[in-house]
Amino acid sequence: MTTGKAIVVAGLLALIALVVAVFIATAQLPNYQELKSSPNGQMVRVHAADGTVIVSLGPSYGQWLTYDQIPDVMRNAMIAVEDRRFEMHPGVDPVGMARAAYVNVRTGHNVQGASTITQQLARNIFLTNQRTFARKFREMILALALERKFSKHEILELYLNRVYFGGGAYGVDAASRRFFGHSANHLSLAEAAIIAGLVKAPSHYSPTADAEAAIGRAKVVISTMLDAGRVTQAEAAAADPAGVTLAPEGSQNSVRYFTDWALAQLDTLIDETVQPIDVWTTLDLGMQHAADAAIRANAPAGAQGALVSLDRDGAVRAMVGGKDYVSSIYNRATQAVRQPGSAFKLFVYLAALEAGHTPSDTIVDEPVTINGWSPRNSSGRFSGAIDIRTAFAFSINTVATKLGAEVGFSTVADMARRFGITTPVNTHPSMVLGTSDVRLIDMTRAFASVARKGVMVTPYAILKVTTADGELLYQHKVDDSRVLVAPGVAAEMTDLLQTAVNTGTGRAAQIGRPVAGKTGTTSSNKDGWFLGFSSGITTGVWMGRDDAKPVRGLQGGHAPAAAFHDFMMVAVAKRPVEQFDTQVTLPEWQLEPDDEAYFGHPDNGQMVDPDGMAPPSQQPDDQPPPGSDYETPPDKLDQHWLDGVLGRDRSGQERPRQ
């Protein structure tokens, strides 16, 4: 056999092999409906409580547009810029390949590609972007097979609904919604040119990443369309990519603390990892905005802040994990562990009340030493016989220590764990003053359980999860079965907490309706806390530095309580005023208010070093500057004064608030 005949035979065999390969590939291709429904990756839309989409993750959602629903300008733009001979070739374009080879050889580098729209579709659906001859050969076989099985209209429809346009958007409708804020079924020429220009390099030509590059690329697309006869000279001249209005960027700030925390729970709730899903959450956008504003406005310079707000059933209505999500994704509401200071006394007094004490019981405020540790009151003095309500309202350290020793420090630790503290709790005597690290969300949960009359509250963020077509995958169910303490104990604790806000260290948290809460300040003003509840909403606030260095002037009764106030004024504004089950009783008048209540000194913990020991008495380094607006304590805390604080008439009933 001559060389020429051998070449002809080899060519014929290669052609037969190609035809066989195409026939086999055609037979193995999915049908059109399967290709339409096959995913590009799981899409997740996160909804706020009112249904608003707050975050879209994974490939962006878009409607599937049929060939006839896709505007002519979009189809023409894509054909002109990506595959001018689309209607003429069988899936692979020999003419285009020859032209691209000539240009690349002449210029010395690869400046022009030869992949047809059909080849790109084959690669997007079935292959990877790996640059190998084997992958390119398989791409050509699949393109030929696609052209045998489907019409040109079907191929272009698949392509325009499946190709990636950047920004998480797959398909022209998703791209149009992502970049222009409307469906793709009424695109202008300039908008279509911007979208068509994205295919070459989605990240480089994205209008939200580099508007100038996107506009320049769109002008090239329009020029190419004119050259290909896809638009007229007048239409090309009238198109103005620079004048296209882009959709505003979605918020990437504080709401992302919430969505990051919520979405991490999906793996334990559902098994679906492929189908697009909608996640319906508890987040209240108005409350979230108020929470973000409250933290930004009140957190001291150089310090961070965090806030968690729970509805009465545990639904998380707002969550702020820091001042700025973009600069720090660390969620201080759920991840940070910090000392709570006297906010931890919640568990000391819960244990004491459960053991039989009442708010009216008398206990002596006097020097006390336990295992070599001698706590001091932040006022530096002792008040003698006082009742428990007064001791709690003004955060008397010695009384908390005596109660902790009486019921047992392990009992206090067990109470903390019972109410949801998940971090280790030590049983050293100093633990009663909050020397064990805790998380803000756990502390908020504990206060919420008191507000719920002793029934356990479990924070949750996800109401339900559905598929894109509405199939229910998960539905949250509230558990009311676990009672942590008797309702009477919770009511007595609420009495103490309400007194602390009305007459004690938490007065900055007053909002014109009943509030119960507790401050916390740790050694050297490193952490400031306020946790409280009103009208069915429980909110916890923490402030401090990430490196745990002191923050001048940071005390629970100041910035954190002020942030609580600012947030709660918005959070409960549309809720009815709710009275607590117990009436506030005046603390003993003979006890002078402690320093934090009137002079801004820490309410606890300042006298406790990192080892839980009491260093020598020291003066705070943040004395009020001259002219500061600090109150002078009344000479006597009588019932008339309390009535004024609470807005009550002489009968003990609360007067309407203005």
C-alpha positions as CSV (number, residue, x, y, z in Angstrom):
1,M,0.0,0.0,0.0
2,T,1.4,3.4,-1.0
3,T,1.8,6.1,1.5
4,G,-1.0,8.1,-0.1
5,K,-3.4,5.2,0.2
6,A,-2.3,4.6,3.8
7,I,-3.1,8.2,4.6
8,V,-6.5,7.9,3.0
9,V,-7.3,4.7,4.8
10,A,-6.2,6.2,8.1
11,G,-8.3,9.2,7.5
12,L,-11.3,7.0,6.7
13,L,-10.8,5.0,9.8
14,A,-10.5,8.2,11.9
15,L,-13.6,9.5,10.4
16,I,-15.5,6.3,11.1
17,A,-14.2,6.3,14.7
18,L,-15.3,9.9,15.0
19,V,-18.8,9.1,13.7
20,V,-19.1,6.2,16.0
21,A,-17.9,8.3,18.9
22,V,-20.5,11.0,18.1
23,F,-23.3,8.4,17.8
24,I,-22.4,6.8,21.1
25,A,-22.2,10.2,22.8
26,T,-25.5,11.2,21.3
27,A,-27.2,8.1,22.6
28,Q,-25.7,8.7,26.1
29,L,-26.7,12.4,26.4
30,P,-29.4,13.3,28.9
31,N,-32.7,14.5,27.5
32,Y,-33.4,18.2,27.4
33,Q,-35.4,18.4,30.6
34,E,-32.6,16.7,32.5
35,L,-30.1,19.2,31.1
36,K,-32.4,22.1,32.2
37,S,-32.7,20.8,35.7
38,S,-29.1,19.7,36.4
39,P,-27.6,22.0,38.9
40,N,-24.5,24.2,38.7
41,G,-24.0,23.8,42.5
42,Q,-26.4,24.3,45.4
43,M,-28.1,27.6,45.6
44,V,-29.2,29.0,49.0
45,R,-31.4,32.0,49.5
46,V,-31.7,33.2,53.1
47,H,-34.9,35.1,54.0
48,A,-35.5,37.4,57.0
49,A,-38.7,36.9,59.1
50,D,-40.7,39.1,56.7
51,G,-39.6,37.1,53.7
52,T,-37.0,39.5,52.4
53,V,-34.0,37.8,50.8
54,I,-31.0,39.0,52.8
55,V,-28.3,36.8,51.4
56,S,-27.9,34.6,48.3
57,L,-25.1,32.0,48.4
58,G,-23.9,29.7,45.7
59,P,-25.1,30.3,42.1
60,S,-27.6,33.1,42.0
61,Y,-31.3,32.4,41.4
62,G,-32.8,33.3,38.1
63,Q,-35.8,32.3,36.0
64,W,-35.4,29.8,33.2
65,L,-36.1,31.8,30.0
66,T,-37.2,30.0,26.9
67,Y,-35.7,30.9,23.5
68,D,-38.6,33.2,22.7
69,Q,-38.4,34.9,26.1
70,I,-34.8,35.8,25.7
71,P,-34.6,39.3,24.0
72,D,-33.2,39.4,20.5
73,V,-30.5,41.8,21.6
74,M,-29.2,39.3,24.1
75,R,-29.2,36.4,21.6
76,N,-27.6,38.6,18.9
77,A,-25.0,39.9,21.3
78,M,-23.9,36.5,22.5
79,I,-23.7,35.0,18.9
80,A,-21.8,38.0,17.6
81,V,-19.2,38.0,20.3
82,E,-18.8,34.3,21.1
83,D,-19.7,32.4,17.9
84,R,-20.5,34.4,14.8
85,R,-21.1,31.3,12.6
86,F,-23.3,29.6,15.2
87,E,-26.2,29.0,12.8
88,M,-23.9,27.5,10.1
89,H,-21.5,25.0,11.8
90,P,-22.4,21.5,13.1
91,G,-21.1,22.2,16.6
92,V,-17.4,22.5,15.7
93,D,-16.4,25.3,13.3
94,P,-13.5,24.4,11.0
95,V,-13.5,27.9,9.5
96,G,-13.3,29.5,12.9
97,M,-10.5,27.1,14.0
98,A,-8.5,27.9,10.9
99,R,-8.9,31.6,11.4
100,A,-7.9,31.4,15.0
101,A,-4.9,29.3,14.2
102,Y,-3.8,31.8,11.6
103,V,-4.2,34.8,13.9
104,N,-2.4,33.0,16.8
105,V,0.6,32.0,14.6
106,R,0.9,35.5,13.1
107,T,0.8,37.2,16.5
108,G,3.0,34.7,18.3
109,H,0.5,34.0,21.1
110,N,-2.9,32.7,21.8
111,V,-5.1,35.8,21.3
112,Q,-8.2,34.1,19.7
113,G,-10.1,31.1,20.6
114,A,-12.1,28.8,18.4
115,S,-14.6,27.2,20.8
116,T,-18.2,27.5,19.5
117,I,-21.2,28.2,21.7
118,T,-22.0,24.5,21.5
119,Q,-18.5,23.5,22.7
120,Q,-18.7,26.0,25.6
121,L,-22.0,24.4,26.6
122,A,-20.5,20.9,26.5
123,R,-17.6,22.1,28.6
124,N,-19.9,23.9,31.1
125,I,-22.2,21.0,31.6
126,F,-20.0,17.9,31.3
127,L,-16.3,18.8,31.5
128,T,-13.8,20.9,33.4
129,N,-11.7,23.8,32.2
130,Q,-8.5,21.7,32.2
131,R,-6.3,22.6,29.2
132,T,-5.5,19.3,27.7
133,F,-5.8,17.7,24.2
134,A,-8.0,14.9,25.6
135,R,-10.4,17.3,27.2
136,K,-10.6,19.4,24.0
137,F,-11.2,16.2,22.0
138,R,-14.0,15.1,24.3
139,E,-15.5,18.6,24.1
140,M,-15.6,18.4,20.3
141,I,-17.3,15.0,20.4
142,L,-19.9,16.2,22.8
143,A,-20.5,19.4,20.8
144,L,-21.2,17.3,17.7
145,A,-23.4,15.1,19.7
146,L,-25.4,18.0,21.1
147,E,-25.9,19.4,17.7
148,R,-27.3,16.0,16.5
149,K,-29.7,15.7,19.4
150,F,-30.9,19.3,19.9
151,S,-31.9,22.2,17.7
152,K,-29.9,25.4,17.4
153,H,-32.7,27.2,19.4
154,E,-32.5,24.6,22.2
155,I,-28.7,24.8,22.3
156,L,-28.7,28.6,22.6
157,E,-31.5,28.5,25.2
158,L,-29.4,26.0,27.3
159,Y,-26.3,28.1,26.9
160,L,-27.9,31.4,27.8
161,N,-29.5,29.8,30.9
162,R,-26.5,27.9,32.0
163,V,-23.4,29.9,31.3
164,Y,-21.6,31.6,34.2
165,F,-21.6,35.4,34.2
166,G,-19.7,36.0,37.4
167,G,-20.9,37.2,40.8
168,G,-22.4,33.8,41.4
169,A,-24.9,34.3,38.5
170,Y,-25.6,31.4,36.2
171,G,-27.8,32.3,33.2
172,V,-28.8,35.6,31.7
173,D,-31.7,36.1,34.1
174,A,-29.6,35.6,37.2
175,A,-27.0,38.0,35.7
176,S,-29.6,40.6,34.9
177,R,-31.0,40.5,38.4
178,R,-27.6,40.4,39.9
179,F,-26.2,43.4,38.0
180,F,-29.3,45.4,37.0
181,G,-31.9,44.5,39.5
182,H,-34.5,43.2,36.9
183,S,-35.4,40.2,34.8
184,A,-33.6,39.5,31.6
185,N,-36.7,39.4,29.5
186,H,-36.5,43.2,28.8
187,L,-32.8,43.9,28.5
188,S,-31.6,47.0,26.6
189,L,-28.8,46.7,24.0
190,A,-26.3,48.2,26.4
191,E,-27.3,45.8,29.2
192,A,-27.1,42.8,26.9
193,A,-23.7,43.9,25.7
194,I,-22.4,44.1,29.3
195,I,-23.7,40.6,30.0
196,A,-22.4,39.1,26.8
197,G,-19.0,40.7,27.5
198,L,-18.8,38.9,30.8
199,V,-18.4,35.4,29.4
200,K,-14.8,36.0,28.3
201,A,-13.6,36.9,31.8
202,P,-16.4,37.2,34.4
203,S,-14.3,38.4,37.3
204,H,-12.3,40.9,35.2
205,Y,-15.3,42.5,33.3
206,S,-17.8,42.4,36.2
207,P,-19.5,45.8,36.4
208,T,-19.6,45.7,40.2
209,A,-15.9,44.9,40.4
210,D,-14.5,47.1,37.6
211,A,-17.1,49.3,35.9
212,E,-14.6,50.9,33.5
213,A,-13.5,47.5,32.2
214,A,-17.1,46.3,31.9
215,I,-18.0,49.4,29.9
216,G,-15.0,49.0,27.6
217,R,-15.8,45.4,27.0
218,A,-19.5,46.2,26.3
219,K,-18.4,48.7,23.7
220,V,-16.4,46.0,22.0
221,V,-19.4,43.7,22.0
222,I,-21.6,46.4,20.4
223,S,-18.9,47.1,17.7
224,T,-18.7,43.4,17.0
225,M,-22.5,43.2,16.7
226,L,-22.4,46.1,14.2
227,D,-19.7,44.4,12.2
228,A,-21.7,41.1,12.2
229,G,-24.8,42.9,11.1
230,R,-26.7,42.1,14.3
231,V,-27.5,45.8,15.0
232,T,-27.8,48.9,12.9
233,Q,-25.5,51.9,13.0
234,A,-28.2,53.9,14.7
235,E,-28.8,51.3,17.3
236,A,-25.1,51.0,18.1
237,A,-24.7,54.7,18.3
238,A,-27.7,55.1,20.7
239,A,-26.4,52.4,23.1
240,D,-24.6,53.8,26.1
241,P,-23.1,51.2,28.5
242,A,-21.8,53.9,30.7
243,G,-25.3,55.1,31.4
244,V,-26.6,51.7,32.6
245,T,-27.9,51.8,36.2
246,L,-26.5,49.0,38.3
247,A,-28.4,47.3,41.1
248,P,-27.1,48.4,44.6
249,E,-24.8,45.9,46.3
250,G,-26.5,43.9,49.1
251,S,-25.4,44.5,52.6
252,Q,-22.4,42.5,53.7
253,N,-22.2,43.9,57.2
254,S,-23.8,42.9,60.5
255,V,-26.5,40.6,58.9
256,R,-23.7,38.3,57.8
257,Y,-22.8,37.5,61.4
258,F,-26.3,36.1,61.8
259,T,-26.4,34.2,58.4
260,D,-22.9,32.7,59.0
261,W,-24.1,31.3,62.3
262,A,-27.5,30.2,61.0
263,L,-26.3,28.4,57.9
264,A,-23.6,26.5,59.7
265,Q,-26.6,24.6,61.3
266,L,-28.0,23.3,58.0
267,D,-25.8,20.2,58.0
268,T,-27.6,19.0,61.1
269,L,-31.1,19.9,59.9
270,I,-31.3,18.6,56.4
271,D,-29.6,16.1,54.1
272,E,-30.2,18.0,50.8
273,T,-26.9,19.3,49.3
274,V,-27.8,19.6,45.6
275,Q,-31.2,21.1,45.1
276,P,-31.6,24.9,45.4
277,I,-33.0,25.7,48.9
278,D,-34.7,28.6,50.6
279,V,-33.8,29.1,54.3
280,W,-36.5,31.1,56.2
281,T,-35.0,32.7,59.3
282,T,-36.1,34.5,62.5
283,L,-34.2,37.7,61.8
284,D,-36.1,41.0,62.1
285,L,-34.5,43.5,59.7
286,G,-35.7,46.5,61.7
287,M,-34.3,45.1,64.9
288,Q,-31.1,44.1,63.2
289,H,-30.6,47.6,61.9
290,A,-31.3,49.0,65.4
291,A,-28.8,46.5,66.9
292,D,-26.1,47.5,64.5
293,A,-26.6,51.2,65.1
294,A,-26.7,50.7,68.9
295,I,-23.3,48.9,68.9
296,R,-21.7,51.3,66.5
297,A,-23.0,54.3,68.5
298,N,-22.1,53.2,72.0
299,A,-19.0,50.9,71.8
300,P,-16.0,52.9,73.1
301,A,-13.3,53.8,70.6
302,G,-10.9,50.9,70.1
303,A,-13.3,48.4,71.6
304,Q,-15.6,45.9,69.9
305,G,-19.2,45.2,70.7
306,A,-21.7,42.4,70.3
307,L,-25.5,42.0,70.8
308,V,-27.9,39.1,70.7
309,S,-31.7,39.5,71.0
310,L,-34.1,36.6,71.5
311,D,-37.8,36.5,71.4
312,R,-39.6,34.7,74.2
313,D,-39.4,31.3,72.4
314,G,-35.7,31.6,71.6
315,A,-36.0,33.1,68.0
316,V,-33.0,35.2,67.3
317,R,-34.3,38.5,66.2
318,A,-31.0,40.4,65.9
319,M,-27.3,39.4,66.1
320,V,-24.3,41.7,65.9
321,G,-20.9,40.1,66.2
322,G,-18.8,43.2,65.9
323,K,-18.6,46.7,64.7
324,D,-17.8,45.8,61.1
325,Y,-18.2,42.4,59.4
326,V,-16.1,43.4,56.4
327,S,-13.0,44.1,58.5
328,S,-13.6,41.1,60.9
329,I,-15.9,38.1,60.4
330,Y,-15.1,36.9,64.0
331,N,-18.5,36.6,65.7
332,R,-18.1,37.9,69.3
333,A,-21.8,37.1,70.0
334,T,-21.3,33.3,69.5
335,Q,-17.6,32.6,69.4
336,A,-15.9,34.9,71.9
337,V,-15.5,33.7,75.5
338,R,-15.1,36.5,78.1
339,Q,-15.6,36.9,81.8
340,P,-19.1,38.1,82.6
341,G,-18.4,39.9,85.9
342,S,-21.4,40.3,88.2
343,A,-23.8,39.4,85.4
344,F,-22.8,35.9,86.5
345,K,-24.5,36.6,89.8
346,L,-27.7,35.6,88.1
347,F,-26.8,32.0,88.8
348,V,-25.7,32.7,92.4
349,Y,-29.0,34.2,93.3
350,L,-31.0,31.6,91.3
351,A,-29.3,28.9,93.4
352,A,-30.0,30.8,96.6
353,L,-33.6,31.4,95.7
354,E,-34.1,27.7,94.8
355,A,-32.5,26.8,98.1
356,G,-35.2,28.7,100.0
357,H,-34.0,32.3,100.2
358,T,-36.4,35.1,99.3
359,P,-35.7,38.6,98.1
360,S,-36.6,40.0,101.5
361,D,-34.3,37.8,103.5
362,T,-31.7,39.7,105.5
363,I,-28.0,39.0,105.1
364,V,-25.0,40.9,106.5
365,D,-22.7,42.8,104.2
366,E,-19.4,42.4,106.1
367,P,-15.8,41.3,105.4
368,V,-15.6,37.7,104.4
369,T,-12.6,35.4,103.7
370,I,-12.9,32.0,102.0
371,N,-9.8,29.9,101.4
372,G,-7.6,32.9,101.7
373,W,-9.7,35.0,99.3
374,S,-11.3,38.2,100.5
375,P,-13.7,39.9,98.1
376,R,-14.3,43.6,98.3
377,N,-17.2,45.7,97.3
378,S,-16.5,48.2,94.6
379,S,-17.7,51.0,96.9
380,G,-14.9,50.0,99.3
381,R,-17.3,49.8,102.3
382,F,-19.7,47.4,104.0
383,S,-23.3,48.2,104.9
384,G,-24.2,45.7,107.6
385,A,-27.6,43.9,107.6
386,I,-29.4,44.3,104.3
387,D,-31.9,42.3,102.3
388,I,-31.1,40.2,99.3
389,R,-33.0,42.4,97.0
390,T,-30.8,45.4,97.9
391,A,-27.6,43.3,97.7
392,F,-28.5,42.3,94.2
393,A,-29.7,45.7,93.1
394,F,-26.3,47.3,94.0
395,S,-24.2,44.2,93.2
396,I,-22.7,43.7,96.6
397,N,-19.8,41.2,96.2
398,T,-19.6,40.1,99.8
399,V,-23.2,39.0,99.9
400,A,-22.9,37.1,96.6
401,T,-19.9,35.3,98.0
402,K,-21.7,34.4,101.2
403,L,-24.7,33.1,99.3
404,G,-22.4,31.1,97.0
405,A,-20.5,29.6,99.9
406,E,-23.8,28.7,101.6
407,V,-25.4,26.9,98.6
408,G,-22.1,25.5,97.4
409,F,-19.9,26.8,94.5
410,S,-20.5,23.5,92.7
411,T,-24.3,24.2,93.0
412,V,-23.8,27.6,91.4
413,A,-21.8,26.0,88.6
414,D,-24.5,23.4,88.1
415,M,-27.1,26.2,87.9
416,A,-25.1,28.0,85.2
417,R,-24.8,24.8,83.2
418,R,-28.5,24.1,83.7
419,F,-29.3,27.5,82.2
420,G,-27.2,26.9,79.1
421,I,-23.6,27.9,79.9
422,T,-21.6,25.7,77.6
423,T,-18.1,26.8,78.6
424,P,-16.2,25.4,81.6
425,V,-17.3,26.9,84.9
426,N,-14.7,26.8,87.8
427,T,-15.8,26.3,91.4
428,H,-13.2,28.6,93.1
429,P,-14.9,31.0,95.5
430,S,-14.2,33.9,93.1
431,M,-16.5,32.3,90.5
432,V,-19.5,34.1,92.1
433,L,-18.1,37.3,90.7
434,G,-17.9,36.0,87.1
435,T,-14.3,34.8,86.7
436,S,-15.3,31.9,84.3
437,D,-15.4,32.7,80.6
438,V,-18.8,32.6,78.9
439,R,-20.3,33.3,75.6
440,L,-22.8,36.2,75.1
441,I,-25.4,34.0,73.4
442,D,-25.3,31.6,76.3
443,M,-25.7,34.3,78.9
444,T,-28.6,35.9,76.9
445,R,-30.2,32.5,76.7
446,A,-30.0,32.2,80.5
447,F,-31.7,35.5,81.1
448,A,-34.3,34.6,78.5
449,S,-35.1,31.4,80.4
450,V,-35.8,33.5,83.5
451,A,-38.0,35.8,81.5
452,R,-39.9,32.7,80.3
453,K,-40.7,31.9,83.9
454,G,-38.1,29.2,84.3
455,V,-38.8,27.3,81.1
456,M,-35.6,26.5,79.0
457,V,-35.0,28.8,76.0
458,T,-32.9,27.5,73.1
459,P,-31.8,30.1,70.6
460,Y,-32.7,29.2,67.1
461,A,-32.3,31.0,63.7
462,I,-34.0,28.8,61.1
463,L,-37.8,28.6,61.0
464,K,-38.0,26.3,58.0
465,V,-36.1,25.1,54.9
466,T,-37.8,24.5,51.5
467,T,-36.7,23.5,48.1
468,A,-37.1,26.1,45.2
469,D,-40.5,24.6,44.4
470,G,-41.8,24.8,48.0
471,E,-41.2,21.3,49.3
472,L,-40.7,21.5,53.0
473,L,-37.4,20.0,54.2
474,Y,-37.4,21.2,57.8
475,Q,-39.7,22.9,60.2
476,H,-38.6,24.2,63.6
477,K,-40.6,23.1,66.6
478,V,-40.4,25.0,69.9
479,D,-39.7,22.8,72.9
480,D,-41.6,23.9,76.0
481,S,-41.0,20.8,78.0
482,R,-37.9,21.6,80.0
483,V,-38.5,23.5,83.2
484,L,-35.2,24.7,84.7
485,V,-36.5,26.2,87.9
486,A,-39.9,26.6,89.5
487,P,-42.0,29.5,88.3
488,G,-41.8,31.1,91.7
489,V,-38.0,31.1,91.7
490,A,-38.0,32.7,88.2
491,A,-40.5,35.3,89.5
492,E,-38.4,36.2,92.5
493,M,-35.3,36.4,90.2
494,T,-37.2,38.7,87.9
495,D,-38.1,40.8,91.0
496,L,-34.3,41.2,91.7
497,L,-33.5,41.9,88.1
498,Q,-36.2,44.6,87.8
499,T,-35.0,46.3,91.0
500,A,-31.4,46.4,89.6
501,V,-32.6,48.4,86.6
502,N,-35.0,50.7,88.4
503,T,-32.9,51.5,91.5
504,G,-29.5,49.9,91.1
505,T,-26.6,49.6,88.7
506,G,-28.6,49.1,85.5
507,R,-30.6,52.4,85.5
508,A,-29.2,53.4,82.1
509,A,-31.2,50.6,80.6
510,Q,-34.6,52.0,81.5
511,I,-36.9,52.4,78.4
512,G,-40.1,53.7,79.9
513,R,-41.7,50.3,80.5
514,P,-40.8,47.4,82.9
515,V,-37.3,46.1,82.3
516,A,-35.4,43.5,84.2
517,G,-31.6,43.1,83.8
518,K,-28.1,43.0,85.2
519,T,-24.8,44.8,84.6
520,G,-21.4,43.2,84.6
521,T,-17.9,44.8,84.6
522,T,-14.7,42.8,84.9
523,S,-11.2,43.5,86.3
524,S,-9.7,46.8,85.1
525,N,-12.6,47.5,82.8
526,K,-11.8,44.8,80.3
527,D,-15.4,43.7,79.7
528,G,-18.7,45.5,80.0
529,W,-22.0,43.6,80.0
530,F,-25.7,44.3,80.2
531,L,-28.3,41.6,79.8
532,G,-32.0,42.1,80.3
533,F,-35.6,41.6,79.1
534,S,-38.8,43.5,78.5
535,S,-42.1,42.8,76.7
536,G,-41.0,39.3,75.6
537,I,-37.6,40.4,74.2
538,T,-34.3,39.4,75.9
539,T,-31.2,41.2,74.8
540,G,-27.5,40.7,75.8
541,V,-24.8,43.2,75.1
542,W,-21.0,42.8,75.5
543,M,-18.2,45.3,74.9
544,G,-14.5,45.1,75.2
545,R,-11.3,44.7,73.2
546,D,-10.4,41.5,71.3
547,D,-7.0,41.5,73.0
548,A,-8.6,41.8,76.5
549,K,-6.8,45.0,77.3
550,P,-8.5,47.5,79.6
551,V,-10.9,50.0,78.1
552,R,-11.0,53.3,79.9
553,G,-14.4,54.0,81.3
554,L,-16.0,50.8,80.2
555,Q,-18.6,49.6,82.7
556,G,-21.7,47.5,82.3
557,G,-24.0,50.2,83.5
558,H,-22.8,52.7,80.9
559,A,-22.0,51.9,77.3
560,P,-23.5,48.3,77.3
561,A,-26.7,49.5,79.1
562,A,-26.9,52.5,76.8
563,A,-26.7,50.2,73.8
564,F,-29.4,48.0,75.3
565,H,-31.6,51.1,75.8
566,D,-31.1,52.3,72.2
567,F,-31.8,48.9,70.8
568,M,-34.8,48.0,73.0
569,M,-36.5,51.3,72.3
570,V,-36.8,50.2,68.7
571,A,-37.3,46.4,69.4
572,V,-40.3,46.7,71.7
573,A,-41.8,49.9,70.2
574,K,-44.7,48.0,68.5
575,R,-45.2,45.5,71.3
576,P,-47.7,45.9,74.2
577,V,-46.3,46.9,77.5
578,E,-46.0,43.8,79.7
579,Q,-46.0,43.9,83.5
580,F,-43.8,41.4,85.3
581,D,-45.5,39.0,87.7
582,T,-43.9,40.5,90.7
583,Q,-44.1,44.1,92.0
584,V,-40.8,45.9,92.6
585,T,-40.0,46.4,96.2
586,L,-37.8,49.2,97.4
587,P,-34.3,48.2,98.6
588,E,-33.4,49.1,102.2
589,W,-33.1,52.9,102.2
590,Q,-30.2,52.9,104.6
591,L,-27.9,51.4,101.9
592,E,-26.2,54.1,99.9
593,P,-26.2,53.3,96.2
594,D,-22.9,51.8,95.0
595,D,-20.4,53.7,92.9
596,E,-21.4,52.3,89.5
597,A,-25.0,53.4,90.0
598,Y,-24.0,57.0,90.5
599,F,-20.3,57.6,89.8
600,G,-19.5,55.3,87.0
601,H,-17.1,52.9,88.8
602,P,-17.2,49.2,88.0
603,D,-20.0,47.3,89.8
604,N,-17.9,44.3,90.5
605,G,-14.7,42.4,89.7
606,Q,-12.3,45.3,89.8
607,M,-11.1,44.0,93.1
608,V,-10.5,40.5,91.7
609,D,-7.2,39.8,89.9
610,P,-6.9,37.1,87.2
611,D,-6.3,34.5,89.8
612,G,-9.4,35.3,91.7
613,M,-7.6,37.0,94.5
614,A,-8.2,40.4,96.0
615,P,-5.4,42.9,95.5
616,P,-5.0,45.9,97.8
617,S,-7.7,48.6,97.5
618,Q,-7.1,50.9,94.6
619,Q,-8.6,54.0,93.1
620,P,-10.2,53.8,89.6
621,D,-8.1,55.4,87.0
622,D,-11.1,57.0,85.4
623,Q,-12.4,59.6,87.8
624,P,-15.2,61.7,86.5
625,P,-13.9,64.9,84.8
626,P,-15.0,68.2,86.1
627,G,-18.4,69.1,84.8
628,S,-19.5,65.5,84.1
629,D,-23.1,64.7,84.4
630,Y,-23.0,62.3,87.3
631,E,-25.9,62.1,89.7
632,T,-25.7,62.9,93.4
633,P,-27.4,60.1,95.4
634,P,-30.5,61.1,97.4
635,D,-30.1,61.5,101.1
636,K,-32.7,58.8,101.6
637,L,-34.3,56.3,99.3
638,D,-37.9,56.5,100.5
639,Q,-41.1,55.2,98.9
640,H,-41.8,58.6,97.4
641,W,-38.5,58.6,95.6
642,L,-39.2,55.0,94.3
643,D,-42.6,56.0,93.1
644,G,-41.0,58.8,91.1
645,V,-38.4,56.4,89.6
646,L,-41.1,53.9,88.6
647,G,-43.7,56.4,87.5
648,R,-46.2,55.0,90.0
649,D,-48.9,56.8,91.9
650,R,-49.3,56.4,95.7
651,S,-51.5,53.3,95.2
652,G,-48.5,51.5,93.8
653,Q,-49.9,51.4,90.2
654,E,-47.6,52.5,87.4
655,R,-48.6,55.8,85.7
656,P,-48.9,55.9,81.9
657,R,-45.6,56.7,80.3
658,Q,-45.4,59.6,77.8
